[in-house]
């Protein structure tokens, strides 16, 4: 019997953040939509999700239901706390090898796979491994999503410092505008570009309070498609 040829592993882009609630889902969904309408077979997953599953449903809708909710989000916990905390409460053991195996199974089905991470790099996902350990295992490109407001320089530099320790070579920064501007908003992008050179720092304009709605996201894409194209380059 002839062995079946293995599908090549798709390109993986891991979307992490400087913190929780910085706009990872909005950015991931925008990039997913951008790549798919550009003709690249792209899928997106959020392996770990705590609290509600609205983000998972949004990702599923934006990829035309190609994946089930459980494929997009194989590790779900009702409690809005770090995955390790919930796993212990439910006496559920999750290994790094298991997570990597599930991710690579999806990556083999597409040209490009987007992974939305949980919180920041040092969030504990399971016993003895963090988000950073998962990135190290995947050896992938990383986009760091940060808020364009006071404090983002420190948070972004700390995040990139950890990535460099992991020997991640392909890093980009998505600086997300918020509804509230402060004195640092105009200069954060320029200073980060200067301090992180040659890492690219690109701003994403504020898309409104309902930016996480599928209709709004599709309309908003036209405003940021040139910027999104640069993340794919």
Secondary structure, 3 states (H helix, E strand, C coil): CCCCCCCCCCEEEEEEECCCCCCHHHHHHHHHHHHHHCCCCEEEECCEEECCCHHHHHHHHHCCCCCCHHHHCCEEECCCCCHHHHHHHCCCCCCHHHHHHHHHHHHCCCCEEEEECCCCCCCEEECCEEHHHHHHHHCCEEEEEEECCCCHHHHHHHHHHHHHHCCCCCEEEEEECCCCCCCCHHHHHHHHHHHHCCCEEEEECCCCCCCCCHHHHHHHHHHHHHHHHHHHC
